[in-house]
Amino acid sequence: MESTIKSSLVFLFMGFALAYISLAQNNPQDYLNAHNAARAQVGVKPLTWSNSLAAYAQQYARKRIPDCKLEHSTGPYGENIAEASYAITGSKAVELWIDEKPSYNYQMNKCVGGQCGHYTQVVWRNSAQVGCARVKCNNGWWFVTCNYNPPGNIVGERPY
């Protein structure tokens, strides 16, 4: 009997731990911290959270639930998107975008040796607000999107 109770308590504790992990790094401050750390490295102002951008991101993310395809929206805001077969956190998605930094050549103002447009949007000097959303898709994948206002990645301009 005692071992059954202990097993039940361990199982319950594991469930709470997994629930906490799945919620961790997905709140607005986590998204902001990840963005603003990268922005501080290049000397641009921190972003602030926008509930209206987050609602816009959530609306778009919900449209992706049936198939989780990486298709960019055509809205008025700058956008970064990520998908993963695991429960990717919002802060991990931002980290993946920031990992493109080595592909950005500031002197040439272009990507060299890889993709860098997600990174340049994260650090775009004129962007002031961000709002993000995360959903689990029907195919089991996870989808994260962040929207920026004003948008970045303006052709011919440097991000910082």
C-alpha positions, 0 to 999 in steps of 0.5 A: 500500500505504501509503495502504491502511494509513493508511486502515485505521488511520484507520478503526480509530481512528474505531471506537475513538473512536466506541466511547469516545463511546458509553460516555462519560457512561453510568457511575455517576459521570457520572449522579451528577455530573449529578444532584448538580450540580443538587442543589447549586444548591438546597442539598440533599445529594448522591445516592449510587449504589445498585447495587440501584437500578441493577439494578432500572432495568436490569431495567425498561429491558430490558422496554422494548427491544421497543418503547421506549415511555415508560411509567412502571413501577409499582415502589416507587421514584421514577423518571425516564425518557427516550427518544431517536432518537439514542444519548442518554447517561445524563448527557444524559438527566439534563440534559434532566430538569434543563432543566425547572427554569424550569417549576417555580415554588417559591412555588406549588410547581407546574409553570407553563408546562411539565413539571417533575416530572422536575426535581423528582425529580432535586432531591427533598431526601429522595431519597438514592440513585439507580441508572440504566440505558440500553438500545438498543431494537429500533426503534433508539431509546435508553431511559434510566431512573433510579430514586430511593430514597426516591421524590420528587414527593410531592403537597403537599410541596416538593422542597427 
